[in-house]
Amino acid sequence: MVMATRTISPAPAAGDSFIPRHVGPSAADQQAMLSTLGYPTLDAFIDAVVPEAIRFRSTLQTGAEQTEAEVLASLRQIASRNRVYRSYIGMGYYGTHTPNVILRNIMENPAWYTAYTPYQAEIAQGRLEALLNYQTLVIDLTGLEIANASLLDEGTAAAEAMALAFAAKGNATRNVFLVASDCHAQTISVVQARAEARGIVVRVVDAAQMAADATVFGVLLQYPGTDGAVVDYRGLCEQVHATGALTIVASDLLALCLLTPPGEWGADMVVGSSQRFGVPMGYGGPHAAFFATRDEFKRLLPGRIIGMSRDIEGTPALRMALQTREQHIRREKATSNVCTAQVLLAVMASMYAVYHGPKGLVQIAERVHGRAATLAAGLEKLGFAIMHEHYFDTIRVEVGAHGQQDILAAADSRQMNLRVLEPGTLTIAVDETTTAADIADLWAVFNGNAAADFSYDDVAAGVDTRYDERFRRVTPFLTHPTFHRYHSETEMLRYLYSLQAKDFSLVHGMIPLGSCTMKLNATAEMIPVTWPEFGQLHPFAPRSQAEGYAQMFEELEHDLAEVTGFAGVSLQPNAGSQGEYAGLLVIRAYHEARKEGHRTVCLIPQSAHGTNPASAVMAGFSVVVVKTDTDGNIDVADLEAKAAQHAANLGALMVTYPSTHGVFEESIKDITAIIHRHGGQVYMDGANMNAMVGIARPGDLGADVCHLNLHKTFCIPHGGGGPGMGPIGVASQLVPFLPTHPVVSVSGDQAIGPVSAAPWGSASILPISYVYIKMMGGEGLALATKIAILNANYIAKRLEAHYPVLYRGQHGLVAHECILDTRNVKSAGIEAEDIAKRLMDYGFHAPTLSFPVAGTLMVEPTESESKAEIDRFIEAMIGIREEIAAVERGEADREDNVLKNAPHTATHCTSDDWSHPYTRQQAAYPTAWTRDRKFWPAVRRVESAFGDRNLVCACPPIEDYAPSA
Ligand SMILES: *Cc1c(COP(=O)(O)O)cnc(C)c1O
């Protein structure tokens, strides 16, 4: 590991500090809020909120605050230690040209990257349409019937497919999963790790020798294979189906522009990565994985599906389909734990397809294939044997044992990375960015590091790039008008902005979603993400080329260990759910190493987030539910009883802190002690870490492992539902078990298998958290936490006369979020959902609806919202309470009122027949702010049930675009 050089910087000059840019309320505002709450100082207030027993009383040793300019300058230095070679490694990661119109207007655009998961469909039609385009792209290219709106990476998508196949076909005696040995190495390892915990037996076999029998529930093939071979698997598929098993194919979208889609030759599921559709390699991620299957499996599909529905006027409208909106609301019955996925990257990939259209995509694919074929022909002229007759972009070259050394040295001298498949065998993967000059360079590498005596054009003229009928795609794809309309940049720009205009994001106003921590994603944090030194690295490039990344990881791991009070950190998990799964596997491995592998009971409180039980089951635990008391705390007596009852087999407790009810439980140290006394380990769900950074540390409370949602607490934007990162911190006894990786060794020999396809997960978004931590410094981080708590308590105090605040901790105070009980307005016929929709008319995104308590709203303002914005929210909530009171008093109609009809669209409010008993003013402009900054929802209330009855998850056919009769 490279040792970090820590700079001790002087305090920033007046006006240069980042802290007051990140923290919304000014000093004067903070004072005003404190006096509303009746506390003289911030410290006196925090002392009252946070139980003394859990307080962290020092300053985090993450360095002093630095200015934006200082951090970016030092990160530039670090980035310059990464060296960007031309990559021919392949293995699922390829060079790509991100169209600049997409780079600037989506990837670097806060209107896209600061949005939340589209739960509130009426203000999310833009990204819902983009995701529908993504699903259409995947369905068309794979030749299957239904696709989801992204998964985390190719390796975990393959593991999810295995889980689906097992749910559909597996049982105690049918528990074997065959994996072709020419799948990508990281995919095989991720699948093996996932299978092991579930008691599934994985056999890795040569696809040519593969045969299913009655013990096999599924097989995984790669097409084209990791060495580039394109093989006809029709016969194998038939054999597999004859035994009743399912076929899963890992594939490549660009190859499928030319090749027969697997759905047409027997695949039941097709998975893969859409990275090369315009998303930089980013040293491993983030990228959107895809997952397509047959209609019969739609209820088992992991992740989210976007579907068509309609609003109450019958206007077509999109929303997440019910049965998959939250796979994990099925808790321990769920077949997947995926929550945060890769929305922003799926949007980028879909727009790459929209921009190029099917013709453009075919041209790109043909160019890539032509380059590969030309490369192969030239190498044959130079006397090398090319192993496969059929390939797309990757060729396999036999070089013999001694040739290899010289070839690799020549490649290195030209800053090119090749892949050694096995001694004496190299593969070369070309991509969209490979030029004729690059091919000539590659020939030179194989020609004693000297130019070959033939030209690219001469060789290219002689190659035949056509596929025979077994492989050639004949079915057209992307026939929908969306993929034909926006090929000029002007049209594309306007399409992107038309979608953007339909979506509410942090550029419009507060998104006070409890448990989601929608804080500032500062521009300075985002800028390094698209630096080529971070963006253009292949995840399996030699580590000597990635010293900048190594330094950043080392510093970030140090800082996250300091923040959590732990001994070690793994940056591998790609979301909170993946951190949960990784942390629980680590606990399992620890028990097994101590010959206590039978410890597989996991206690989980009733109020836990749905990912917790889903992850526990995936990691091979059986879930025992612990009660919560009327104050929302864990029922310690019940916990004690369950821990004692299961003491012999107790593996773990999963606990969220502060609780999902937004309170600091005083008993947390007793709780962790009880678990330890009975031989278990404590997993802390760190989703609420924004209430703890700098003032309490999981490690000090007795937790043994904890994940951090970097997309909540540490400023990675939510991207409309991803990307995210869920690194885990662990206590010293668990460090030896942190996840490894099959290609890049990242840990010791007791490590659990990989939980992500890439060694450091979505490495290219880690600079966001890095820059945040450095700009804030140890004291700034603690201040952020204190202000987050202050903002939440100020809201609770101001609203308590209007809505009961459901749970409180000591001194009647909440942590960083508060639950408003809206169940008492049911007498007026008003539901929490009506309030959520009415907030749109006021220019807000709703708080979290019905989690963790049905019929309530959970509000989390974060430290980044100013007092002015918070007051505006309070004003809206009080205004809405008045509107409800008018119904209660009989002044407003019980059915036809501003709440039941919310949200109101511009079309509705300007229509010639306005028949409601309230005015259009009341409908659309309830406050002064709305007159100035109105945000119009794109559609009226979406009818979810209609869409659930008629699931349509691809762009409708062309006929539907015709003007209606
Ligand atoms: C957000 C959240 C999770 C899941 O995290 P993802 O990154 O979405 O997978 C788990 N637990 C709680 C309490 C959360 O709020």
The ligand as an ORCA input file, in Angstrom:
! r2SCAN-3c Opt
* xyz 0 1
  C     -31.161      3.161      2.251
  C     -31.230      2.125      3.310
  C     -30.743      0.814      3.085
  C     -30.353      0.292      1.705
  O     -29.297      0.933      1.134
  P     -29.102      0.903     -0.464
  O     -27.859      1.651     -0.674
  O     -30.292      1.535     -1.070
  O     -28.978     -0.520     -0.867
  C     -30.709     -0.061      4.157
  N     -31.160      0.312      5.384
  C     -31.673      1.544      5.615
  C     -32.159      1.904      6.983
  C     -31.728      2.491      4.589
  O     -32.249      3.700      4.803
*
